[in-house]
Amino acid sequence: MTADHTSGPLIDVRDLERTFDVRRRVEGRRRRTREQVVAVHDLTFSVDGGEMVGYIGPNGAGKSTTIKMLTGILVPTGGEVRVRGLDPSRQRVELARRIGVVFGQRSTLWWDLPLRDSFDLLQKMYRISPARYRENLDRFVDLLDLGAQLDTPVRQLSLGQRMRGDITAALLHDPEVIYLDEPTIGLDVVSKGRLREFLRALNRERGTTLLLTTHDLQDIEALCDRVIVIDHGTSVYDGTLAGLHAQGGSTRTLVVDLVDEAPPIDVPGAEVRKVEGPRQWLSFPSDASAAPIVAAVAASYAVADLSIQEPDIEDVIRDLYSRGA
Ligand SMILES: Nc1ncnc2c1ncn2[C@@H]1O[C@H](COP(=O)(O)OP(=O)(O)OP(=O)(O)O)[C@@H](O)[C@H]1O
């Protein structure tokens, strides 16, 4: 009997565990002692086809370990993981046709080859039909503005160009799901914006499922309807970003540069956290609009400049814990 790979959730993770045996040298002892590191435990979640999900958590929380189990690079030490009904570590080759992976800090491209040659090699590896390959390449090169770089060796590309090359490489074979690990790290604001717009279009037009690991809350805000927060190897929140902010009580900061020094600004809905000369930092709830606060400040004070600081994911998670969630 063949399993039905098309019904049910696309990604299904149940009671997933992964421990590592490590040897550590302990001071005063000659022999190393063996220890177990629990990277992922008791992790359960599922993702439907077409969802865009942020997979976030502090350093060492278990995000990469989860992605490695989802892609079949690591074998779980307990629990179950299925992607389109396939067991990733046992059916890795079959799964590879359905998934794409992009690691922000590591390239999967051939360093000394021009981009175009890397793409041609991938066409052969994945046996992509010539027509589909041409269609995809033209589309991604156009949308990601890579035309001028196609004949440049990867090692000569800027970080942003290399990232766009890696994303193209991960998508040429039409994967149903793409895992992105810190895709906007080190990119300037314009490149980040373009990349997010591209990923939104990919999801809208092709229904590609996206699982995104990032420390940049604006990536999540721009792309994901849902976030899963992982800490110490297990899921501690699964829901909307607005819900996460509300639960954590996190705040955004309005930084106001006044023309002259002044006593702490007094406007409804915001609290002054810090004053340094003519600069003041006001915090307000993340789920509130900045517009009335900005308007109230501008109406009563001579303002030279204004900017808004978003909370960092680490801050949001810290808030979540400080509230005892
Ligand atoms: N191969 C390994 N051997 C031993 N311990 C490991 C191994 N890989 C991961 N770990 C440990 O497992 C835990 C989870 O690591 P993981 O890389 O999954 O976290 P992460 O959430 O991706 O972190 P980051 O945001 O820093 O990339 C950490 O304590 C890490 O030290």
The ligand as an SDF file (V2000), in Angstrom:
LIG
                    3D

 31 33  0  0  0  0  0  0  0  0999 V2000
   26.6200   18.2900   17.0980 N   0  0  0  0  0  0  0  0  0  0  0  0
   26.3800   18.7060   18.3370 C   0  0  0  0  0  0  0  0  0  0  0  0
   27.0290   18.1470   19.3940 N   0  0  0  0  0  0  0  0  0  0  0  0
   26.7850   18.5510   20.6510 C   0  0  0  0  0  0  0  0  0  0  0  0
   25.8850   19.5080   20.9990 N   0  0  0  0  0  0  0  0  0  0  0  0
   25.1980   20.1080   19.9890 C   0  0  0  0  0  0  0  0  0  0  0  0
   25.4120   19.7390   18.6210 C   0  0  0  0  0  0  0  0  0  0  0  0
   24.5910   20.5010   17.8460 N   0  0  0  0  0  0  0  0  0  0  0  0
   23.9010   21.3060   18.6960 C   0  0  0  0  0  0  0  0  0  0  0  0
   24.2700   21.0710   19.9830 N   0  0  0  0  0  0  0  0  0  0  0  0
   23.7220   21.7210   21.1860 C   0  0  0  0  0  0  0  0  0  0  0  0
   22.3180   21.6660   21.1220 O   0  0  0  0  0  0  0  0  0  0  0  0
   21.7240   22.8800   21.5870 C   0  0  0  0  0  0  0  0  0  0  0  0
   20.8400   23.4530   20.5040 C   0  0  0  0  0  0  0  0  0  0  0  0
   21.6630   23.9200   19.4220 O   0  0  0  0  0  0  0  0  0  0  0  0
   21.0730   24.5270   18.0650 P   0  0  0  0  0  0  0  0  0  0  0  0
   22.2430   24.8000   17.1680 O   0  0  0  0  0  0  0  0  0  0  0  0
   19.9890   23.6690   17.5530 O   0  0  0  0  0  0  0  0  0  0  0  0
   20.4500   25.9080   18.5610 O   0  0  0  0  0  0  0  0  0  0  0  0
   19.9120   27.1600   17.7290 P   0  0  0  0  0  0  0  0  0  0  0  0
   18.5850   27.5040   18.3210 O   0  0  0  0  0  0  0  0  0  0  0  0
   19.9580   26.8740   16.2800 O   0  0  0  0  0  0  0  0  0  0  0  0
   20.9750   28.2840   18.1010 O   0  0  0  0  0  0  0  0  0  0  0  0
   21.5150   29.5710   17.2650 P   0  0  0  0  0  0  0  0  0  0  0  0
   20.4230   30.6040   17.2560 O   0  0  0  0  0  0  0  0  0  0  0  0
   22.6780   30.0160   18.1060 O   0  0  0  0  0  0  0  0  0  0  0  0
   21.9150   29.0850   15.9040 O   0  0  0  0  0  0  0  0  0  0  0  0
   22.8860   23.7650   22.0230 C   0  0  0  0  0  0  0  0  0  0  0  0
   23.0760   23.5810   23.4030 O   0  0  0  0  0  0  0  0  0  0  0  0
   24.0420   23.2140   21.2280 C   0  0  0  0  0  0  0  0  0  0  0  0
   25.2700   23.4410   21.9220 O   0  0  0  0  0  0  0  0  0  0  0  0
  1  2  1  0
  2  3  1  0
  2  7  2  0
  3  4  2  0
  4  5  1  0
  5  6  2  0
  6  7  1  0
  6 10  1  0
  7  8  1  0
  8  9  2  0
  9 10  1  0
 10 11  1  0
 11 12  1  0
 11 30  1  0
 12 13  1  0
 13 14  1  0
 13 28  1  0
 14 15  1  0
 15 16  1  0
 16 17  2  0
 16 18  1  0
 16 19  1  0
 19 20  1  0
 20 21  2  0
 20 22  1  0
 20 23  1  0
 23 24  1  0
 24 25  2  0
 24 26  1  0
 24 27  1  0
 28 29  1  0
 28 30  1  0
 30 31  1  0
M  END
$$$$
